[in-house]
Amino acid sequence: MSHSQSQSNREPLLNERAQHLLRALVQRYIRDGEPVGSRTLARDSGLDLSPASIRNVMADLEELGMVSAPHTSAGRVPTARGYRFFVDSLLTFRPPERDAVRRVEAGLGEDAAATNELAGVASLLLSDLTHLAGMVTVPKREHAAWRQIELLPLGDDRALAILVFQDGEVQNKVLQLERRASAEQLARTSAYLNEQFAGRDPSTIRGSLLREMQAARVGMDAQMRSAIGMAEAMCVEQSEGAVVVAGERHLLDLAETGNVDKLRRLFEAFEQKREILGLLDKCVAAEGVQIFIGEESGYRALDECSVVTAPYHAEGRVVGVLGVIGPTRMAYDRVIPIVDLTARLMTASLNSRR
């Protein structure tokens, strides 16, 4: 499993004892959510160190910005920088349990769901398996090949375009024509488009459609050119994209987002989805798993959260991104492999349908 961090901070080198204690502190805090004191660390770490020695190491870690001490407690908690060092240098992954693997395989299998339902299924699986908010961008259709297009008159100056993709998905779109077109004219247009473009994907068609229209201009009336122009609109990818989110309720339990204003901003981000989609779009060109901790996401609403994402592919191209949003105090050792597994099985499922 490949895994790359979202930003390259130059972290100071920690000696073995400091790394051991930081790992023990992060693991205990992830488990309990309470500041960790020196006596607890002495017990958890297994090191033969006095509480005073541990306090000295904690003071050094605090000076480096790896941990902080809440004013209400003598214990310490990891900072975003501490989590980043833990994830990049100290983390040992736990392979997904067999039951989790079976559930993802069943949910995303070739016969389990229609292609246009996969994003919803994957987001629910991610949420259920991690107890975090799952999110999946809808697979982009611009790289999916057409099988057939049919244009039907709706009366006045409108037509219904029925577009069938090679993977069996059907999309319908009402097209606004420059003028009324008869059923016969639209049938001729459909035949022309199927002859010229069947088996090609919209991103390829978009670049060649105008050239095809120019070459066929002789003998083609204005109504047919108008209809073909409208068919070209079928190839235009919606600029804002779409993301499916499931399990936002899990975030209600986050201690880090207990502040009402922070929680409100977070749920507004889920409601509007623009910031989440913007963050996922950053991951499209990335290799493997991406992890954003706290402010690394660049979005204020996610300052108290961590985001784990991975791209999924079809025919060798990235067609979407999936992942989870949760507290910085998430079980990274378990969550990261589940996100990676889901992305790989989503890729396998999409490729098996083409």
C-alpha positions, 0 to 999 in steps of 0.5 A: 500500500502506497501512502504519501503525506499531504505536505512535506514538513521537515521534522526534527529527528527524535531519539529512540526513547522520545519516539517510543514515548510519543508513540505510546502517548498517541496510541493511548490518546487515540484510544481514550481521548484523555490527556496522558500523564507521565505515570500512564506513559511509564506503564504503557511504554514498558521503558525503565524510566522514572516519571521525572525522566518521562516528564523531561522527554515530554517537555522536549516534545512540547518544545518541538510542538509535538505535544501540548498540555491542556491547562486543566490537566497535567497530562499531554495530548498530541498536536497535529505535528505530533500526529504527522510524525506518528503517521509518517514515521511510527505507524504500524498498519493493521490489515483489514479484518476478514469480515471488513474485506468480505463486506467491501467485496460484496458491496462493490462486486460486479453484480452487487450494485449498478455503476451509478450506485457505486459511489453511494455504496462505497461511502456507506461502507467507508462510514460503517467500517471506520465509524467516520464520515465516508465520502466518494466523488461520483465516477466521471463519465467523460472517460466512459465510452459510449455504446449508443445515443438516441434522440427523441422529439419532445415537442416544441424545440426540445429533444430527449437524448438517451445515452447508453455507456459501455458499462450499461449505465443510461443517462437521459438529458433534455436538450434545448434545440434552436428550432423544432426537429422532426422524429425523422431528423433526430433519427438521422442525427442519432444514426450519424452519431452512433456511426461516428462515435460509438465506442469512443469516450466523451472527452475524445468526442468533444475534441473531434465533434466540431471537426466532424461537423465541419467535414459533414457540413455539405448536405447537412441542414441547419436543424441537424447541425443544431441537434448535433451541437446539442448532442455535444452538450452531452459530453460536457462534464459538470464543472462542479462535480459531485460527492456523496457523503455518508455517516456525518452523524459520527462526527457529533461524538468528536471531542475535538469538535465539541465547540458549537461554532466549529461543529456548525462550520463542519456541518455547513461544509458537509451541507454545501460540499464545495470545500470537501469537493475542492479538497478531493479534487486536490487528490486526483493527481496524487499517487496512493493514500493522502492524509491531511491532518488538521490545518493541512487541508487548507479549509478552516472547517476541517481544522480539527479533523483529519482526512484520509483519501485515495484515488480510484481508477478505470482503464488506467485513469483516475475517475474519482477519489474516496476517503473519510473525514474524522477527528485527528484522534482517529485510529490511523493504523486501521483507517488507512488500510480500509480506505486503500482497500476500498479504493482498490476494490472500487477500481477492480469493480469499475474495470470489470464492468467495461 
